[in-house]
């Protein structure tokens, strides 16, 4: 039973990590497009990103990677 829950948690962790990074990037795209429509210069969505935003995206990537790797299984 524990193996099934562990496998489910790994899959869900990976999906949440990838979906979180994708949703964050999509929101940034929408914001950059709105700025461009308002007359600002068109830039890459990460052009004005702070270190905190980069840490969030990296955190989502680590969540996905950590879910794939998972804890050490003994026996």
trRosetta pair geometry for C-beta under 8 A, 3 or more apart (Angstrom, degrees):
i j d omega theta_ij theta_ji phi_ij phi_ji
1 4 5.9 -56 -158 32 37 109
1 5 6.6 29 151 -12 68 107
2 5 5.8 -59 -150 41 36 109
2 6 6.0 37 153 -21 69 109
3 6 5.6 -54 -144 38 30 113
3 7 6.2 30 156 -18 64 106
4 7 5.8 -54 -146 37 30 110
4 8 6.3 31 154 -18 64 107
5 8 5.6 -53 -145 38 32 112
5 9 6.2 33 154 -20 65 106
6 9 5.7 -54 -146 36 30 111
6 10 6.5 33 153 -21 63 104
6 70 6.9 81 175 -157 104 138
6 71 7.9 -92 -147 41 122 102
7 10 5.7 -51 -150 32 32 113
7 11 6.6 29 154 -16 65 104
8 11 5.9 -55 -149 37 32 108
8 12 6.1 26 156 -13 67 111
9 12 5.8 -57 -140 43 30 108
9 13 5.9 34 158 -23 65 109
9 67 7.4 -142 134 -142 68 98
10 13 5.8 -54 -144 36 26 112
10 14 6.5 26 157 -18 62 106
10 67 4.9 142 -154 174 56 81
10 68 6.7 104 -174 -96 105 27
10 70 5.2 -35 -98 -74 120 122
11 14 5.9 -57 -152 36 30 110
11 15 6.3 26 153 -16 65 108
11 67 7.6 -168 -30 159 9 123
12 15 5.7 -55 -143 39 32 110
12 16 6.1 32 158 -18 67 108
12 67 7.6 -136 75 -150 50 143
13 16 5.8 -54 -142 38 28 109
13 17 6.2 29 157 -20 63 108
13 63 6.1 -138 -180 167 89 85
13 64 7.1 167 135 -109 76 36
13 66 7.0 -84 153 89 137 83
13 67 2.9 180 99 -101 118 134
14 17 5.8 -57 -148 36 29 111
14 18 6.3 19 159 -10 65 109
14 64 4.9 70 -140 -148 59 73
14 67 4.4 -148 -51 94 70 133
14 68 5.7 77 -89 -58 121 83
15 18 6.1 -59 -145 42 28 104
15 19 5.8 23 159 -15 66 115
16 19 5.8 -57 -136 44 26 108
16 20 5.9 31 161 -24 63 109
16 63 6.6 -75 97 140 95 134
16 64 7.9 -164 74 -79 60 75
16 67 8.0 128 45 -50 94 157
17 20 5.9 -55 -145 33 24 111
17 21 6.6 18 159 -12 60 106
17 60 4.9 144 -162 -180 67 66
17 61 6.7 119 174 -99 114 14
17 62 7.6 -143 -138 71 132 37
17 63 3.6 -175 -95 92 111 98
17 64 2.9 -158 101 -53 140 79
17 65 7.5 -145 155 -1 165 53
17 67 6.3 -162 -7 7 132 129
18 21 6.0 -58 -150 39 30 107
18 22 6.1 27 154 -16 65 112
18 60 7.5 142 -71 161 17 106
18 64 5.2 87 -47 -102 74 139
19 22 5.6 -57 -142 42 30 111
19 23 5.9 29 160 -19 67 109
20 23 6.0 -54 -140 38 26 107
20 24 6.3 26 159 -18 62 109
20 60 4.2 -153 93 -121 113 124
20 63 7.2 31 40 58 141 146
21 24 5.9 -57 -147 37 28 111
21 25 6.3 24 157 -15 64 109
21 57 5.6 83 -130 -146 92 73
21 60 3.9 172 -57 113 89 143
21 61 6.2 69 -78 -58 146 71
21 64 7.5 -53 -5 -22 129 134
22 25 5.9 -58 -146 39 29 107
22 26 6.1 31 155 -20 65 108
23 26 5.6 -52 -143 37 31 113
23 27 6.4 35 155 -21 64 103
24 27 5.8 -52 -150 34 30 111
24 28 6.6 30 151 -17 63 105
24 53 7.7 167 173 -161 125 90
24 56 6.4 -177 -136 123 161 121
24 57 6.2 -152 96 -86 144 83
24 60 7.0 -161 10 -24 137 156
25 28 5.5 -54 -151 36 35 113
25 29 6.5 41 149 -23 65 101
25 45 6.6 106 -163 98 69 150
25 57 7.4 75 -61 -113 92 120
26 29 5.5 -48 -150 31 35 115
26 30 6.6 36 151 -18 64 102
27 30 5.7 -52 -151 35 34 112
27 31 6.4 34 151 -18 65 106
28 31 5.5 -53 -146 38 34 113
28 32 6.2 34 155 -19 67 105
28 45 3.8 102 132 173 107 120
28 46 6.8 37 160 -67 153 57
28 49 7.4 -3 -132 -80 143 107
28 53 7.9 100 -85 -172 132 140
29 32 5.8 -55 -145 38 30 109
29 33 6.3 30 155 -18 64 107
29 45 5.0 -59 -76 -79 53 144
30 33 5.8 -55 -147 37 30 111
30 34 6.4 31 153 -20 64 106
31 34 5.7 -53 -148 35 31 112
31 35 6.5 32 153 -18 64 104
31 45 7.2 100 62 -142 92 95
32 35 5.7 -52 -149 36 33 112
32 36 6.3 34 151 -20 65 106
32 42 7.3 80 164 -151 99 66
32 43 6.4 -118 -146 69 117 73
32 44 7.6 -81 -129 134 158 20
32 45 4.5 -116 -21 -100 143 71
32 47 7.6 104 -114 23 123 109
33 36 5.5 -54 -147 37 33 113
33 37 6.3 34 154 -20 66 105
34 37 5.7 -52 -145 37 31 112
34 38 6.4 28 154 -17 63 109
35 38 5.7 -61 -150 39 31 110
35 40 4.2 -37 162 47 92 138
36 39 8.0 154 -180 19 28 10
36 40 6.0 -83 -86 69 35 81
36 41 7.5 -42 -110 125 76 18
36 42 4.4 41 -114 -93 125 85
43 47 3.6 -33 149 -10 132 163
43 48 7.2 95 90 -22 148 88
44 47 4.7 130 62 -48 77 91
45 49 7.8 53 130 -49 64 111
46 49 4.4 -31 -160 -9 67 134
46 53 7.7 -174 -134 115 80 128
46 54 7.8 78 -156 -83 115 88
49 53 4.3 -115 -161 78 96 136
49 54 5.9 108 139 -49 123 84
50 53 5.2 104 53 6 70 97
50 54 7.3 -131 102 1 42 88
51 54 5.6 -56 -150 40 37 113
51 55 6.2 42 150 -24 68 104
52 55 5.5 -53 -149 34 32 114
52 56 6.6 36 151 -22 64 100
53 56 5.5 -47 -150 30 36 114
53 57 6.6 33 153 -14 65 102
54 57 5.8 -53 -149 39 34 109
54 58 6.2 33 152 -17 66 109
55 58 5.6 -55 -143 42 31 112
55 59 6.1 40 152 -27 64 105
56 59 5.5 -52 -148 32 29 115
56 60 6.7 31 153 -18 63 100
57 60 5.8 -49 -152 33 34 111
57 61 6.6 34 149 -17 63 105
58 61 5.5 -53 -150 37 36 114
58 62 6.3 36 151 -18 67 104
59 62 5.6 -52 -145 38 32 110
59 63 6.4 39 152 -24 64 102
60 63 5.5 -49 -149 30 33 116
60 64 6.6 31 154 -16 64 103
61 64 5.9 -54 -151 37 32 109
61 65 6.2 25 153 -13 66 110
62 65 5.7 -56 -139 44 32 108
62 66 5.7 33 160 -21 68 111
63 66 6.0 -56 -140 39 23 109
63 67 6.4 26 157 -22 60 107
64 67 5.9 -57 -152 32 27 112
64 68 6.8 25 153 -18 62 105
65 68 5.8 -56 -153 34 34 110
65 69 6.3 22 155 -9 68 109
66 69 5.8 -58 -141 45 33 105
66 70 7.5 110 161 -66 56 31
67 70 6.7 23 -174 -68 31 76
70 73 7.6 21 117 -40 119 97
